[in-house]
């Protein structure tokens, strides 16, 4: 199947967290998904939530170097949203989703499983982060999330030099690691 | 090497900031020192996780900004104010009436306290669901270290280990169909697991599950195991009785009032449950928190009920959902096309086997239910 060049470009943009790509994907696909959710006992809020989660699934895919889109982006998003919504309905003990599928649907089970795994790791890390005190938390966020230079961080947190800030950062990192692994238990 | 120096060295190594001789030296050290090698692998894995975390975090932030822009434009509509925003909004709106409300609340609490003592026959006050809330212990770090030791230490990207679900409670459930997919438990058990649901065997292996049927009227729920790693067993050795319960029938139960399977014996002491509720039968046996969802099995190897609750005011008075309800539940589940092939086993191979032998055959089909 021929994948439109535009779709490939959008995915690249997504992988590099480009806002324009995010916005374009929303503009092109959101109405379709909102329609799906509203016709299946969902609310406007549900639609916003489901689409947002689908975007995160797509982001995970886009970041995988081996990933190739093998259907149109539109089809992919529709399939993911439909599956996510079906799961949500099942959790609410309503078992059936009824749609006259005008859109083509592909199987996304595997992707969603990957997505759940990623989400779980994310939650564990978030939890570990939330348990860190200050200034550790801000220090780690500045370095690993905002990607600031050590010198800039030293200035912001008023360390006398970048080296001291660095030592402190590693101390914090060791603590974060312990917290993270304390939750991240293997089931074999 | 101390932790901090090591963290620094490994980070420079990963980022490619070492010069050639330093790199060669470091790699030699890894070769010679398995302990160091393990720490490097662990650190690489952790930094990769941290990296994924930060990129997803940044991405979520971008999404939020995009969404609020599109909400302003009207492409996305949201109905409600949410979360803290909503609470603050309500608080501001009703600030002035709070004082009045507080005084009313005082009156109401006195009033409701008296109603409870007046209607002390109220079902919910006297019987207790048997889900046990648990707190998993924090001995996880050591186990993880072992696991990481087992990883292929030459590979730069260690394989992803399956995270274990932290559960807030423990209950019991048992397999009912020939294909080993569907498990019966209590509806009130699933109230504890609005987000994630797993079953766990006595080895501590967890498998993902989803709920496919919940009926709070007869406290029955059916969940489906969806984990690929779940190994199929032969069809369950017990059958599920369709007909009535006999008074005085000897029974036994198997469940998880603790982290290991526990056996209990007793007999059917009444044909109806609390307040003559015909959905349940009454047993005389001993059960505890965590027994919710345990099968009640007679000597012919038929499941005749599912443990649901016990009376708090009396010793050994236990209520079980009658097994005939399971058939109605299955009918409901079959209405979904995806599940129309579900088949309950009907030939008890336990008949004529003595008790200890029966238990050996049955125990593999009974699982802990956990979730959060």
Interface residues (C-beta under 8 A of the other chain):
Chain A: X17 X19 X22 X23 X26 X27 X30 X31 X34 X43 X44 X45 X48 X52 X55 X56 X59 X60 X63 X87 X90 X91 X93 X95 X96 X117 X118 X120 X121 X122 X124 X125 X126 X129 X144 X145 X147 X166 X167 X170 X171 X173 X174 X176 X177 X178 X180 X181 X182 X183 X184 X185 X186 X187 X188
Chain B: X3 X4 X7 X8 X42 X43 X46 X49 X50 X51 X52 X53 X54 X55 X56 X57 X58 X59 X60 X62 X63 X65 X66 X67 X69 X70 X75 X76 X77 X78 X79 X80 X82 X138 X140 X141 X143 X144 X147 X160 X161 X162 X163 X164 X166 X194 X204 X205 X206 X210 X211 X212 X213 X214 X333 X335 X336
